[in-house]
Amino acid sequence: MRVSLIVTTYNRPEALLLVLESIRKQSIQPSEVIIADDGSEDTTKSLIDEFRKSTKLKIIHSYQEDLGFRVSESRNRAISIASSEYVVLIDGDMVLHSEFIYDHTINAQHGYFIQGSRVLISPNKTEEIIKTKEIAFHFLSNGIKNRFNAIHSNFLSKLFSNKRNYLKSIRACNMSFYRQDCIEINGFNNEFKGWGREDSEFVVRLFNKGINRKTLKFSAIQYHLWHDEANRKSLLKNDLLLQKVVDDNLDWCELGINKFL
């Protein structure tokens, strides 16, 4: 299966470098890596250009002007140019387990999207990793939280992964789906500005379209580098956008990926 890995980023090149290194170490490589850049300064472009020289990975830099937090639009731009049938989404501060892409692909199933989880890295450990560029993690690594999320086990994954539709712990930082399913609900809603709820609203429309949730446990592991909490001043407005699709049973947004297709 061809897979497009989309990595959202904004002005954090030191974290993005570690993510790219973890992509390089995947047991199976994605067909392409698309950096969905929400208006970073030139240091991010320079990093991407330099990294391209050291890898055979196909890396595409999808850039949009910095007009504030517009991750929905940034993802839509990237998905619109993705050439693969299957799309995996991560954020640019998520270091990947070496089986991450493999886990998403072997669990891909028509009629479902996949939701993974994350391991949280402490502030001090994150600072250490940024300095040393050492990204080898395991269940017993120091400086990690929610430690059980770091256990990788095919046996446990088969026992504890589930197929249930609910919105708790929806995060587009570890999500995958068939590109066509995304196109048919018009992608992410570009009305979302600022942090929060754009991924939940996207998922509600998937549910309303008949695409169900498959939640992976002990599989598709990623390690979230610590950062300051995002500004949440847009959350009330974004909650209203989410509630509208719930109340009206919508499976389509007017301002979506069609802007770029």
Secondary structure by P-SEA (a helix, b strand, c coil): cbbbbbbbbcccaaaaaaaaaaaaaccccccbbbbccccccaaaaaaaaaaaacccccccccccccccccaaaaaaaaaaaccccbbbbbccccccccaaaaaaaaaccccbbbbbbbbbbcaaaaaaaaaacccccccccccccccccccccaaaaaacccccccccccccccccccaaaaaaacccccccccccaaaaaaaaaaaaacbbbbbbcccbbbbbcccccccccaaaaaaaaaaaaaaaccccccccccccc
